[in-house]
Structures are given as C-alpha cells and as structure tokens.
C-alpha cells in the first residue's frame, strides 16, 4: 500500500528521496489508476517470496527506495496542503514504521509481538480511513501478475 502512496512523490515533498527514486517506474506515474494497478501487480509478485529481505528487495528494485527511505519521505517530507494530507504524510509514516517493526518481529520469530501488532493493525489509519480498507483493492490485480 505504501508503495502506491509514495508514487505521488515529487521533488517538493522530499528532494533527497525524490532524487534517489526510480521515477521512470510506472509506480511513479501521475495517473492514479496506473500507480494503483502497478502496485497491485507488484504486491502479487511479492507473494511468491517467503523471506522479509526477498520481499523488500522486489519493491526496492522497482522503486530504488528502501522501506526506510519511504518512511523518511513520509515522516520528514512536506505533504501537507491546506492543512491536510491527501497523500503521504505522518499517517503513512506511521504505517511504514509499523511495517518495518512487523518485519523485525517476523524475522526474529517474536510471536508475541507479531500477535500484538496484528491486533493493532485494525487501528492504523491512512489519510482517508483504515488501512485495512485498502487490502480489498489488491484482489482485482491478481490476474495481472
């Protein structure tokens, strides 16, 4: 999900991360539906992998951004327009931070933390509602991958 969200990244949001990003990837296309479709396809491709490093690498190869870069872009970037964020910003930084921490818990086989975090997942909100509402979007792209 955060891959689709970071696809709107522009130099005005976070110059350092923007310069690093593979903006020629369709994930950075200005057309929302193209970004959505490409993120969905990438998600389904990533499901073939089992390890956290392998899963993270498929996204990094496409975007040239690590999950830590994406967190930095959301957390330290300028996303606010007229007092609110339509894309990016601190709510997406929280989601990305959560994802990083979940990866650490999974890699460390910390079952207690994993269970706690999965229970907390339902409380994570993006700029327009619960993050879990975004998961349904992914189903329609399965056939494309």
N, C-alpha and C positions, 0 to 999 in steps of 0.2 A: 504494500500500500504506500509506504513512504517513498518508494521508487517513482510511482506515478506522481506523487505530490512534489517531489524535488524536480520533476520535469519542467516545472514553470520557472525554475531558477534562471535569473538574469543577473547581469553584472551589478545592477543596482541593489540586489538582495545581499550578495556576499561576493565581492570581487575575487578574493583568493580562491574560493571553492569554484566559482564560475570558470575561472581561467583553467583550472585543473580538469573540469568536467569534459566529457566527450559530447559536446553539444551537437555533433552531427548524428548522434544516435536518435532513432525515432522516439525514444523515451523523452527527448527534449523538444519534440515538435510543438509548435504553437497551437496546433489543433488538439483540443481536449480529447476527442474520441480516438485519435491516433495514439496519444500518450496512454490512454486507458487500455486500448487493445494491446499495445506493445508490452505494457506492464503485466497484463493478464497472461500473455503468451510466455513472458519470461518467468512468471510465477510457476506456470505449469511445467516449464522445462526444469525448473529448480527442484520440483518434487521427485525427480529421478535420483537426486543425491541424498545421502544419508548423513554426512558429517557437516558440522557447522562451517568449517573452513571451505569446504567444497560449495556449499550453498551460498556463502558470502562471495566467493570468487566469481560465480556466474553473474552476479549483479555488478561486481566491481569491473569485470571485463567489459561489460556493456556500457557502463557509465563513466568509468575511470575514477569512480569515487568509492571510498570505503564507507562502511556504515558510520564510522567515526567522523568522516568528512561531512556526511549528510546531517549527523547530529549537530556538528559545528555550524553548518549553513542554517539550519532551523533555529538553533539556540542563539547564535550571535548575529545572524543576518537581519536585514531590515525588510520585514514582511508586512508591517502594519500600514494600512491605507485607511485614512479617515476613521481612525480609532478601532479598527478591527482587521483581522486577517482572513482573507478568503482562501488563501493557500499558505502553507508553511507556518512559520512562527513557533511560539513556545508550546502550543499543544502538540504539534508534530515533533518538536524536540523531546517532549515527554514520551511520546510513542516510540521514537527512535531509541531513547535511553532505556526504556522498558525492554525493547528488542535486544539491545546489547546485553542487558542484565540477564534476560532469559537465556541467551546464548551461553553466557558464563555458567549459569545454573545447569543447563543441559550438558555442556562439556564436562562439568565437574560431577555429573550424575547426582546433583543435590536435589533429591526427590522432594524434600520438604519445601525448599524454595520454589521448585517448579510448580508444585500444587498450589502454593500461596499465590504465585504470580498468575497462574491460570484462573484462579478465583478473582484476582484483581483486574483481569483483562476486561471484564464486562463494564468496569468503571472508567476505562480510558475513553476520552472524548477527543475527536478531531474538531476542526473549526465549525462543523455543522451538525454534530451529533456523535453517537457512539461509534467507535472504530469497528466494532463487530458488525455494524450495518454494512460496512464496505465489503465484507467477506463474500456476500452473495453475488457481487459484481463479477467475481472471478470465474464462476461456473460457466458463463456464456463464452469464455475464451478457451476453454479446454480443447475444443475441437480444432482450434487454430494452431496448436503447438504440435 
